[in-house]
Amino acid sequence: MEIRKRNFYIKYILLLYFIIGSAATAFAVNRIKIPYQENIDFTTRIREILENNKQGNMVLEFEEGVYHFYPEKAEGLYICVSNNDNGYKRVAFNLSGMENVRVEGAGTEFLFHGSMVPFYINEAKDISISGINMDYDYSFIFEGEVVANDPAKKTFDIRVSNDIQYKVKSDRLYFGGYDWELPTGENIVFDPETRAPYYHTQLYLHAPWRGDLLAESIGDSLVRLQGNMKEVPPVGSIYTDKGPHGRNRVFPGIILHSSSDISLEKMNIYMSGAMALIGENTENVTMREFNIRLRPESNRMISASADATHFVNCRGLIYFENCLFENMLDDATNVHGTYMKVTEISGDRLAVQFGHYQQEGFRFAQKGDTLRLIDRNTLLPIHTFTAKDIQWVNHNYGLIYADAAFPELDKSLAVENLSNCASMIMKNCTVRNNRARSILISTNKPVLVEGNYFDSMMAGVLIAGDADRWCESGNVSDVVIRNNTFVNIGKGGANPQSVLQISPQIVPEHKGKGYYHGRIVFEDNTVRTFDAQVVYGLSLENLVIRNNTFIQSRDYKPIFDGLSFFDFQYCKNVDIRGNSFEGDYEAEVSARNCENISLKRQKGFHDKMVDKPNLFFYKQ
């Protein structure tokens, strides 16, 4: 009895200690109100607050109003940012090394002037940003209406939008902002009626490798451009340009490095000069009503100049709910790992380098991580090991030491990090009017994509993997895509783009040596499609396509007419049943070098499968 009483009192004291400790912690949170003042630079004020509270444990409260931030007095850091452009960056909110920080707005706008990165969060924990709108004084995109064209001379005249600063010098067009300037480079044409990329916009892309886009000033706010493109942009279209590749991803909106438990809620990012949100090696990111969108009263066509969100080698759960991603110049999200190319194996040591220059400086792995070698030709696994030590020689070259000697391997190899793989849930989000894909998934953790609306220029859901170009790993194992709506996916026209596109980049002569991707379920979705191909699958072991409604939209002419509706190559265990297609033709299912393909109870489909592969992917 005495023992029971003693145990009870011990539990009571421990509980009381926990309650008192939690209350004391909550009481100790430093709540800092930052009153609004009109037309002043808040950069120094915020920098000083953060310098005086380096541990964090604070709430920054902002009132309603427009808070201005300028680069002259902002903290400067050299930051390597995967899939963006590395460099020296001026940061408004550097929350690095902090814990338990809340940035709270009340209909607050942060307006950034010039070359600034709004938020840098490195090695931080439990960070929340909410109730904030973010914008820049000038767009990082050149925009203007095409008012005339000459197809024979390959010229077109643009009336430059009112809020764009520009000039013509030495036959080149330059545009800029507070303290930056870029020449024209990568362009795309938008439809002012739909505010989406122009149908078959690939025809109007200038090819910079064939020469500069020449410019001539022909009047007030009028510029004549001449370029090497298949067709000149149509009169009435909106010509947009984000500058040269390698110089147009400099100013991300929010950078997450090696952090955990990040929450972004009730936010609008109206403009960023790179990815709006880029996360690396970060665990647990929650986004609710986190929007990358056009400013409601603005005439701009572009929000972010690259992806809305992007996650590299992250862990835990990447969670989206009720988000809007529109009019960015790349994907809504891309969740993937990284393949590093192996240049040498010696005993227990690997020499490695990055496969793409925009990965240089990335923190690929740390001691204790589980790594895996793969064959770069087949993408299939070869050998798994634990990292005993890592030495970085420079931003692009390092040495990885294993816990044991490597076997003899006479192959072209890459290495990936299995310890840094994230689960993903995306629910009730809208992706529309953007260049590129809706979402990309390359993670072997569970993924759920449910109740979303997708309307993008390229693929709807791309599940790829490559160890050659972007070097983005890896294979998926459990993906469920259900109850979503897809509308007119693939209108860009560069090459066939499917609603569900499973297209790992495997060297052609090495296809069929195994299966790269695992289980994917595509069910209860509604697909309105104008083009011929809806599902493309290569090198996967288990695929279920069931109870989907496919409708021929007739909103546009097919760009790649004649392709099979479903196309499978080197696949196994494909279960197709309960789907329906409403259109003026019967949908075909093509299978080549496949095993165990089941086609049952299909409305509007051919009864038998055909052998008519998509040659674009088949030959790559």
C-alpha positions as CSV (number, residue, x, y, z in Angstrom):
1,M,0.0,0.0,0.0
2,E,2.8,2.4,0.9
3,I,4.5,1.6,-2.4
4,R,1.3,2.4,-4.3
5,K,1.0,5.8,-2.4
6,R,4.6,6.6,-3.1
7,N,4.2,5.8,-6.8
8,F,1.0,7.9,-6.9
9,Y,2.8,10.9,-5.4
10,I,5.8,10.5,-7.7
11,K,3.4,10.6,-10.7
12,Y,1.5,13.5,-9.3
13,I,4.7,15.5,-8.6
14,L,6.1,14.7,-12.1
15,L,2.8,15.8,-13.7
16,L,2.7,19.0,-11.7
17,Y,6.3,19.7,-12.6
18,F,5.5,19.2,-16.3
19,I,2.5,21.5,-16.1
20,I,4.4,24.2,-14.2
21,G,7.3,23.8,-16.6
22,S,5.1,24.1,-19.7
23,A,3.4,27.2,-18.2
24,A,6.7,28.8,-17.4
25,T,7.9,28.2,-21.0
26,A,4.7,29.7,-22.4
27,F,5.0,32.6,-20.0
28,A,8.6,33.1,-21.1
29,V,7.8,33.6,-24.8
30,N,8.8,37.0,-25.8
31,R,5.9,38.7,-27.6
32,I,7.1,41.6,-29.7
33,K,4.7,43.9,-31.4
34,I,6.0,45.8,-34.4
35,P,3.6,48.8,-35.0
36,Y,2.9,49.9,-38.5
37,Q,4.5,53.1,-39.7
38,E,3.8,54.4,-43.2
39,N,6.6,54.4,-45.8
40,I,9.6,53.5,-43.7
41,D,12.2,50.8,-44.1
42,F,11.7,48.0,-41.5
43,T,14.8,46.1,-42.4
44,T,17.0,47.4,-39.6
45,R,14.3,47.1,-37.0
46,I,13.7,43.4,-37.8
47,R,17.4,42.6,-38.1
48,E,18.1,44.1,-34.6
49,I,15.1,42.2,-33.1
50,L,16.4,38.9,-34.5
51,E,20.0,39.6,-33.4
52,N,18.8,40.2,-29.9
53,N,16.7,37.1,-29.8
54,K,19.0,34.5,-31.4
55,Q,17.6,31.6,-29.5
56,G,14.0,32.4,-30.7
57,N,11.2,31.6,-28.3
58,M,9.3,34.7,-29.5
59,V,6.2,36.0,-31.3
60,L,6.6,38.8,-33.9
61,E,3.2,40.5,-34.2
62,F,2.6,42.7,-37.2
63,E,-0.3,45.1,-37.6
64,E,-2.4,45.6,-40.8
65,G,-0.4,47.7,-43.3
66,V,2.4,47.5,-45.9
67,Y,5.8,47.0,-44.3
68,H,8.7,47.9,-46.6
69,F,12.1,46.2,-46.7
70,Y,15.2,47.4,-48.6
71,P,18.5,45.6,-49.3
72,E,21.0,48.2,-48.2
73,K,20.8,47.3,-44.5
74,A,19.7,43.7,-44.8
75,E,21.9,40.9,-43.5
76,G,24.1,39.4,-46.3
77,L,24.9,35.7,-46.6
78,Y,26.3,33.5,-49.3
79,I,23.6,30.8,-49.7
80,C,23.7,27.6,-51.8
81,V,20.1,26.8,-52.8
82,S,19.3,23.6,-54.6
83,N,17.5,23.9,-58.0
84,N,18.0,27.7,-57.7
85,D,21.0,30.0,-58.3
86,N,23.6,30.1,-55.5
87,G,25.1,33.4,-54.5
88,Y,25.4,36.3,-52.0
89,K,21.9,37.2,-50.8
90,R,20.4,40.0,-48.7
91,V,17.9,38.4,-46.2
92,A,15.1,40.3,-44.5
93,F,14.2,37.6,-41.9
94,N,17.1,35.3,-41.0
95,L,15.6,32.9,-38.5
96,S,18.5,30.5,-38.6
97,G,19.3,28.6,-35.4
98,M,16.1,29.6,-33.7
99,E,13.4,27.6,-32.0
100,N,9.7,28.4,-31.3
101,V,9.3,31.5,-33.4
102,R,5.9,32.8,-34.6
103,V,5.6,35.5,-37.3
104,E,2.0,36.6,-37.2
105,G,0.3,39.1,-39.4
106,A,-3.2,40.6,-39.5
107,G,-3.8,41.2,-43.2
108,T,-0.2,42.4,-43.2
109,E,1.9,42.9,-46.4
110,F,5.6,42.7,-46.7
111,L,6.8,44.6,-49.7
112,F,10.4,43.9,-50.8
113,H,12.4,46.3,-52.8
114,G,15.1,44.9,-55.1
115,S,17.4,42.0,-54.6
116,M,16.1,40.4,-51.4
117,V,15.3,37.0,-50.0
118,P,12.4,37.4,-47.6
119,F,13.0,34.4,-45.3
120,Y,16.0,32.2,-44.6
121,I,15.4,29.4,-42.1
122,N,18.4,27.3,-41.4
123,E,18.9,24.7,-38.6
124,A,15.8,26.0,-36.9
125,K,12.8,24.2,-35.3
126,D,9.2,25.0,-34.7
127,I,8.8,28.0,-36.9
128,S,5.4,29.4,-37.9
129,I,4.5,32.2,-40.4
130,S,0.9,33.2,-40.8
131,G,-1.4,36.0,-41.9
132,I,1.3,37.5,-44.2
133,N,1.2,38.6,-47.9
134,M,4.5,39.0,-49.7
135,D,5.2,41.0,-52.9
136,Y,8.0,42.9,-54.6
137,D,7.9,46.5,-55.9
138,Y,8.8,45.3,-59.5
139,S,8.1,42.0,-61.1
140,F,11.0,39.7,-61.9
141,I,9.3,39.0,-65.2
142,F,9.1,41.2,-68.3
143,E,5.5,41.4,-69.6
144,G,3.9,43.1,-72.5
145,E,1.0,42.7,-75.0
146,V,1.7,41.7,-78.6
147,V,0.1,44.4,-80.7
148,A,1.5,43.5,-84.1
149,N,3.6,40.8,-85.8
150,D,5.3,39.9,-89.1
151,P,5.7,36.2,-89.6
152,A,7.9,36.5,-92.6
153,K,10.5,38.7,-90.7
154,K,9.9,36.9,-87.4
155,T,9.3,40.2,-85.7
156,F,6.6,41.1,-83.2
157,D,5.7,44.4,-81.5
158,I,5.0,44.6,-77.7
159,R,3.4,47.3,-75.7
160,V,5.2,47.0,-72.4
161,S,3.1,46.7,-69.3
162,N,2.9,49.9,-67.2
163,D,4.7,48.5,-64.1
164,I,7.7,47.2,-66.0
165,Q,11.0,49.1,-66.0
166,Y,12.9,48.5,-69.3
167,K,15.4,49.9,-71.8
168,V,16.9,48.9,-75.2
169,K,20.6,49.1,-75.5
170,S,22.9,47.5,-78.2
171,D,19.9,45.8,-79.8
172,R,19.0,44.0,-76.6
173,L,16.0,44.5,-74.3
174,Y,16.8,44.8,-70.6
175,F,14.3,44.9,-67.7
176,G,14.9,45.5,-64.0
177,G,13.9,46.7,-60.6
178,Y,15.2,48.7,-57.7
179,D,18.8,47.4,-57.9
180,W,18.8,44.7,-60.5
181,E,18.7,44.3,-64.3
182,L,18.5,41.3,-66.7
183,P,18.5,40.9,-70.5
184,T,15.8,38.8,-72.1
185,G,16.3,35.0,-72.0
186,E,13.6,32.4,-71.4
187,N,10.1,33.3,-72.6
188,I,6.6,32.0,-72.7
189,V,3.3,33.4,-74.2
190,F,0.1,33.7,-72.1
191,D,-3.5,34.0,-73.2
192,P,-5.1,37.2,-71.6
193,E,-8.5,35.6,-71.7
194,T,-7.7,32.4,-69.7
195,R,-4.6,33.9,-68.0
196,A,-2.9,30.5,-68.8
197,P,0.0,29.6,-71.1
198,Y,-1.1,30.0,-74.7
199,Y,-2.3,26.8,-76.4
200,H,0.6,25.1,-78.1
201,T,2.9,27.8,-76.7
202,Q,6.0,25.8,-77.6
203,L,5.6,27.3,-81.1
204,Y,6.4,30.7,-79.7
205,L,9.4,30.0,-77.6
206,H,12.6,31.8,-78.7
207,A,15.6,29.6,-79.0
208,P,18.4,31.5,-77.3
209,W,21.1,29.0,-78.3
210,R,20.5,30.1,-81.9
211,G,21.1,33.8,-81.2
212,D,20.0,36.7,-79.1
213,L,16.4,38.1,-79.1
214,L,17.0,41.4,-80.9
215,A,15.2,44.5,-79.8
216,E,14.3,47.9,-81.2
217,S,12.4,50.8,-79.5
218,I,9.7,52.0,-81.9
219,G,7.7,54.4,-79.7
220,D,6.4,55.1,-76.2
221,S,6.2,51.8,-74.4
222,L,6.6,50.0,-77.7
223,V,9.4,47.5,-78.5
224,R,9.9,45.4,-81.7
225,L,11.5,42.0,-81.0
226,Q,13.0,39.6,-83.5
227,G,13.9,36.0,-82.6
228,N,14.4,32.5,-83.7
229,M,11.1,30.8,-83.1
230,K,8.8,28.5,-85.1
231,E,6.0,31.1,-85.1
232,V,5.7,34.7,-83.9
233,P,3.4,35.2,-80.9
234,P,-0.2,36.0,-81.8
235,V,-1.5,39.5,-81.7
236,G,-3.3,40.0,-78.4
237,S,-1.2,37.5,-76.5
238,I,0.9,38.4,-73.5
239,Y,4.7,37.9,-74.0
240,T,6.6,37.1,-70.8
241,D,10.3,36.7,-70.3
242,K,12.2,35.9,-67.1
243,G,15.8,36.5,-68.3
244,P,18.7,34.0,-69.1
245,H,18.9,30.5,-67.6
246,G,21.4,30.6,-64.7
247,R,20.5,34.1,-63.7
248,N,16.7,34.0,-63.2
249,R,16.5,31.9,-60.0
250,V,18.3,34.2,-57.6
251,F,15.7,35.4,-55.1
252,P,13.5,32.6,-53.6
253,G,10.7,33.7,-51.3
254,I,11.3,31.2,-48.4
255,I,14.4,29.0,-48.0
256,L,14.3,26.1,-45.6
257,H,17.6,24.4,-44.8
258,S,18.1,21.5,-42.3
259,S,15.1,22.6,-40.2
260,S,12.0,20.9,-38.7
261,D,8.4,21.5,-37.9
262,I,7.7,24.4,-40.2
263,S,4.1,25.8,-40.5
264,L,3.0,28.2,-43.2
265,E,-0.7,29.2,-43.0
266,K,-3.0,31.8,-44.5
267,M,-0.3,33.4,-46.7
268,N,-0.2,34.9,-50.2
269,I,3.0,35.1,-52.1
270,Y,2.4,37.3,-55.1
271,M,5.9,37.4,-56.6
272,S,9.3,35.7,-56.1
273,G,12.4,35.9,-58.2
274,A,12.9,32.1,-58.1
275,M,11.0,29.3,-56.3
276,A,8.5,30.8,-53.8
277,L,9.4,28.0,-51.3
278,I,12.4,25.7,-51.4
279,G,13.0,23.2,-48.7
280,E,16.1,21.1,-48.3
281,N,16.9,18.4,-45.6
282,T,13.9,19.6,-43.7
283,E,11.5,17.5,-41.6
284,N,7.7,18.1,-41.4
285,V,6.4,21.1,-43.4
286,T,2.7,22.0,-43.1
287,M,1.0,24.4,-45.6
288,R,-2.6,25.4,-45.1
289,E,-4.1,28.1,-47.3
290,F,-0.5,28.8,-48.4
291,N,-1.0,30.5,-51.8
292,I,1.3,31.3,-54.6
293,R,-1.0,33.5,-56.7
294,L,-1.6,36.6,-58.7
295,R,-2.3,39.7,-56.8
296,P,-6.1,40.2,-57.1
297,E,-6.0,43.8,-58.5
298,S,-2.8,43.3,-60.6
299,N,-2.5,42.8,-64.3
300,R,0.5,40.6,-64.0
301,M,0.5,37.2,-65.6
302,I,3.2,35.6,-63.4
303,S,3.5,35.0,-59.7
304,A,6.7,33.0,-59.0
305,S,9.4,32.8,-61.7
306,A,10.0,29.1,-60.9
307,D,8.2,26.4,-58.8
308,A,5.6,27.4,-56.2
309,T,7.1,24.9,-53.8
310,H,10.0,22.4,-54.0
311,F,11.4,19.9,-51.5
312,V,14.7,18.1,-51.8
313,N,15.9,15.3,-49.5
314,C,13.3,16.2,-46.9
315,R,11.9,13.9,-44.2
316,G,8.7,13.4,-42.2
317,L,5.6,14.7,-43.8
318,I,5.1,17.4,-46.5
319,Y,1.5,18.4,-46.0
320,F,-0.7,20.7,-48.3
321,E,-4.3,21.6,-47.6
322,N,-6.5,24.2,-49.3
323,C,-3.6,25.9,-51.1
324,L,-3.8,27.8,-54.4
325,F,-0.8,27.6,-56.8
326,E,-1.4,29.6,-60.0
327,N,0.6,31.3,-62.8
328,M,4.1,30.3,-61.7
329,L,6.7,29.5,-64.3
330,D,7.3,25.9,-63.1
331,D,5.6,23.2,-61.0
332,A,3.3,23.5,-58.0
333,T,5.5,21.1,-56.1
334,N,8.3,18.7,-56.7
335,V,9.2,16.2,-53.9
336,H,12.4,14.3,-54.6
337,G,15.8,13.2,-53.5
338,T,19.2,13.6,-55.3
339,Y,21.4,11.3,-57.2
340,M,25.1,12.2,-57.0
341,K,27.3,10.8,-59.8
342,V,30.0,8.4,-58.6
343,T,33.4,9.2,-60.2
344,E,35.6,6.7,-58.4
345,I,35.4,3.8,-56.0
346,S,38.4,2.8,-53.9
347,G,38.0,0.4,-50.9
348,D,35.4,2.0,-48.6
349,R,35.5,5.4,-50.4
350,L,33.3,6.9,-53.0
351,A,34.3,10.1,-54.9
352,V,31.1,11.9,-56.0
353,Q,30.0,15.0,-57.8
354,F,26.6,16.6,-58.5
355,G,25.0,16.0,-61.8
356,H,23.5,19.5,-62.2
357,Y,25.2,22.8,-61.5
358,Q,22.1,24.1,-59.6
359,Q,22.7,21.3,-57.0
360,E,26.3,22.4,-56.1
361,G,26.8,23.1,-52.4
362,F,23.7,21.0,-51.4
363,R,24.1,19.1,-48.2
364,F,23.6,15.6,-49.7
365,A,24.2,13.5,-46.6
366,Q,25.7,13.3,-43.1
367,K,27.4,10.7,-41.0
368,G,25.1,7.8,-40.2
369,D,22.7,8.2,-43.2
370,T,21.7,5.1,-45.2
371,L,22.9,5.5,-48.8
372,R,22.3,3.4,-51.9
373,L,24.2,2.9,-55.1
374,I,22.2,2.6,-58.3
375,D,23.0,1.8,-61.9
376,R,22.7,5.0,-63.9
377,N,21.6,3.1,-67.0
378,T,18.8,1.1,-65.4
379,L,18.2,3.2,-62.3
380,L,18.0,-0.1,-60.4
381,P,19.6,-0.6,-56.9
382,I,23.1,-2.1,-56.6
383,H,24.3,-1.8,-53.1
384,T,23.2,-0.2,-49.8
385,F,25.5,1.1,-47.1
386,T,25.9,3.5,-44.1
387,A,27.9,6.7,-44.4
388,K,30.8,6.5,-41.9
389,D,32.2,9.9,-42.8
390,I,31.8,12.6,-45.5
391,Q,34.4,15.1,-46.6
392,W,33.5,18.0,-49.0
393,V,36.4,19.1,-51.1
394,N,34.4,21.9,-52.7
395,H,30.8,22.7,-53.6
396,N,30.8,20.1,-56.4
397,Y,33.1,17.3,-55.2
398,G,33.2,15.2,-52.1
399,L,34.4,11.9,-50.6
400,I,32.0,9.5,-48.9
401,Y,33.4,6.8,-46.6
402,A,31.3,3.6,-46.1
403,D,31.0,1.4,-43.0
404,A,32.6,-1.4,-45.1
405,A,34.5,-1.9,-48.3
406,F,32.5,-1.8,-51.5
407,P,32.2,-4.8,-53.7
408,E,33.8,-4.6,-57.2
409,L,31.3,-2.7,-59.4
410,D,32.0,-2.2,-63.1
411,K,29.0,0.1,-63.9
412,S,28.1,3.7,-64.3
413,L,26.9,4.5,-60.8
414,A,25.1,7.2,-58.8
415,V,24.3,7.3,-55.1
416,E,21.1,8.4,-53.3
417,N,20.2,9.1,-49.7
418,L,17.5,6.8,-48.3
419,S,17.5,8.4,-44.9
420,N,16.1,11.6,-46.4
421,C,12.7,10.7,-48.0
422,A,9.4,12.4,-47.1
423,S,5.8,11.3,-47.1
424,M,3.5,13.7,-48.9
425,I,-0.2,14.6,-48.6
426,M,-1.9,17.1,-50.9
427,K,-5.6,17.7,-50.2
428,N,-8.2,20.1,-51.7
429,C,-5.6,22.3,-53.5
430,T,-5.9,24.1,-56.8
431,V,-3.1,24.2,-59.4
432,R,-3.8,26.3,-62.5
433,N,-2.5,28.4,-65.3
434,N,1.2,27.5,-64.8
435,R,4.0,26.6,-67.0
436,A,5.2,23.0,-66.6
437,R,3.6,20.3,-64.5
438,S,1.1,20.3,-61.7
439,I,3.1,18.1,-59.3
440,L,6.2,15.8,-59.4
441,I,6.6,12.9,-57.0
442,S,9.9,11.0,-56.5
443,T,9.9,9.6,-53.0
444,N,9.6,6.0,-51.7
445,K,7.4,7.0,-48.7
446,P,3.6,7.0,-48.8
447,V,2.0,9.7,-50.9
448,L,-1.7,10.7,-51.0
449,V,-3.0,13.2,-53.6
450,E,-6.8,13.7,-53.0
451,G,-9.5,16.2,-53.9
452,N,-7.4,18.6,-55.9
453,Y,-8.0,20.5,-59.1
454,F,-5.2,20.5,-61.7
455,D,-4.9,22.5,-64.9
456,S,-1.3,22.9,-66.1
457,M,0.5,23.2,-69.4
458,M,2.5,20.0,-69.1
459,A,1.9,16.7,-67.2
460,G,-0.6,16.5,-64.4
461,V,1.3,14.1,-62.1
462,L,4.8,13.3,-63.2
463,I,6.5,10.4,-61.6
464,A,10.0,10.2,-63.1
465,G,13.5,9.7,-61.8
466,D,16.7,10.4,-63.6
467,A,20.4,10.1,-63.0
468,D,21.6,12.0,-66.0
469,R,20.1,15.5,-66.3
470,W,18.4,16.9,-63.2
471,C,19.6,13.9,-61.2
472,E,16.4,13.7,-59.1
473,S,15.8,10.5,-57.2
474,G,14.0,8.2,-56.6
475,N,11.5,5.4,-57.1
476,V,8.0,5.5,-55.6
477,S,6.6,2.7,-53.6
478,D,3.1,3.7,-52.5
479,V,1.2,6.5,-54.3
480,V,-2.6,7.1,-54.2
481,I,-4.1,9.6,-56.5
482,R,-7.9,9.8,-56.1
483,N,-11.0,12.1,-56.3
484,N,-9.1,14.8,-58.2
485,T,-10.1,16.8,-61.3
486,F,-7.7,17.2,-64.2
487,V,-8.6,19.7,-67.0
488,N,-6.8,20.1,-70.4
489,I,-3.5,18.8,-69.2
490,G,-0.6,19.1,-71.7
491,K,-1.6,22.1,-73.8
492,G,2.0,23.3,-74.1
493,G,2.9,21.1,-77.0
494,A,6.7,20.5,-76.5
495,N,6.2,16.7,-76.4
496,P,3.4,14.4,-75.3
497,Q,2.4,15.1,-71.7
498,S,0.0,12.8,-69.9
499,V,-2.3,13.4,-67.0
500,L,-0.5,10.6,-65.2
501,Q,3.0,10.3,-66.6
502,I,5.3,7.7,-65.2
503,S,8.5,8.2,-67.2
504,P,11.8,7.4,-65.5
505,Q,14.7,8.2,-67.8
506,I,16.2,4.8,-68.5
507,V,18.7,4.2,-71.2
508,P,16.7,2.6,-74.1
509,E,18.9,-0.6,-74.4
510,H,18.6,-1.2,-70.6
511,K,14.8,-1.1,-70.3
512,G,13.2,-4.3,-69.1
513,K,16.0,-5.3,-66.7
514,G,13.7,-4.7,-63.7
515,Y,11.0,-2.4,-62.4
516,Y,11.9,1.0,-61.1
517,H,8.6,2.2,-59.6
518,G,6.4,0.3,-57.1
519,R,2.7,0.7,-56.5
520,I,0.5,3.5,-57.9
521,V,-3.3,3.8,-57.6
522,F,-5.2,6.2,-59.8
523,E,-8.9,6.0,-58.9
524,D,-12.2,8.0,-58.8
525,N,-10.7,10.9,-60.7
526,T,-12.4,13.1,-63.3
527,V,-10.3,13.9,-66.3
528,R,-11.3,16.4,-69.0
529,T,-8.8,16.0,-71.9
530,F,-8.5,17.4,-75.3
531,D,-5.4,15.4,-76.3
532,A,-4.9,11.7,-77.1
533,Q,-2.8,10.3,-74.3
534,V,-3.9,10.3,-70.7
535,V,-1.7,7.7,-68.9
536,Y,1.8,6.7,-69.8
537,G,3.6,4.1,-67.7
538,L,7.2,2.8,-68.0
539,S,9.0,0.4,-65.7
540,L,6.6,0.0,-62.8
541,E,5.5,-3.1,-61.0
542,N,2.0,-2.4,-59.7
543,L,-0.5,0.0,-61.2
544,V,-4.3,0.3,-60.5
545,I,-6.5,2.5,-62.7
546,R,-10.1,2.2,-61.7
547,N,-13.4,4.0,-61.5
548,N,-12.2,7.1,-63.3
549,T,-14.3,9.3,-65.6
550,F,-12.6,10.5,-68.7
551,I,-14.3,13.1,-70.9
552,Q,-13.2,14.5,-74.3
553,S,-13.3,18.2,-73.7
554,R,-13.0,19.5,-77.3
555,D,-11.6,22.8,-75.8
556,Y,-8.5,22.6,-78.0
557,K,-7.4,20.5,-81.1
558,P,-5.3,17.5,-80.2
559,I,-1.6,18.2,-80.5
560,F,-0.4,14.6,-80.5
561,D,-3.4,13.0,-82.1
562,G,-3.3,9.2,-82.7
563,L,-1.5,8.2,-79.5
564,S,-3.0,5.4,-77.4
565,F,-5.2,6.6,-74.5
566,F,-3.2,4.5,-72.0
567,D,0.3,3.4,-72.9
568,F,2.4,0.9,-70.9
569,Q,5.9,-0.3,-71.6
570,Y,7.9,-2.7,-69.5
571,C,5.3,-2.9,-66.8
572,K,3.9,-5.6,-64.6
573,N,0.6,-6.1,-62.8
574,V,-1.5,-3.4,-64.3
575,D,-5.2,-3.5,-63.2
576,I,-7.6,-1.4,-65.4
577,R,-11.3,-1.6,-64.6
578,G,-14.5,0.4,-64.0
579,N,-13.4,3.4,-66.0
580,S,-15.5,5.3,-68.6
581,F,-14.6,7.5,-71.6
582,E,-17.1,9.9,-73.2
583,G,-15.9,11.0,-76.6
584,D,-16.3,10.7,-80.3
585,Y,-13.9,7.7,-80.6
586,E,-13.1,4.6,-78.6
587,A,-10.1,4.8,-76.2
588,E,-7.2,2.4,-76.8
589,V,-4.9,0.7,-74.3
590,S,-1.4,-0.1,-75.6
591,A,1.0,-2.5,-74.0
592,R,4.5,-3.5,-75.1
593,N,6.8,-5.8,-73.2
594,C,4.4,-6.0,-70.3
595,E,3.3,-8.8,-68.0
596,N,-0.1,-9.4,-66.4
597,I,-2.2,-6.5,-67.8
598,S,-5.9,-6.8,-66.8
599,L,-8.5,-4.8,-68.7
600,K,-12.1,-5.2,-67.4
601,R,-15.5,-3.5,-67.5
602,Q,-14.5,-0.4,-69.5
603,K,-17.1,1.9,-71.0
604,G,-16.0,3.7,-74.2
605,F,-12.7,1.7,-74.5
606,H,-11.6,-0.9,-77.1
607,D,-12.2,-4.4,-75.8
608,K,-8.7,-5.6,-76.8
609,M,-5.3,-4.0,-76.1
610,V,-3.1,-2.9,-79.0
611,D,0.7,-2.5,-79.5
612,K,1.1,1.1,-80.4
613,P,3.7,2.7,-78.1
614,N,4.4,6.4,-77.7
615,L,7.5,6.6,-79.7
616,F,8.7,9.8,-78.1
617,F,9.2,8.0,-74.7
618,Y,10.0,4.7,-76.2
619,K,13.1,5.9,-78.1
620,Q,14.4,8.2,-75.4
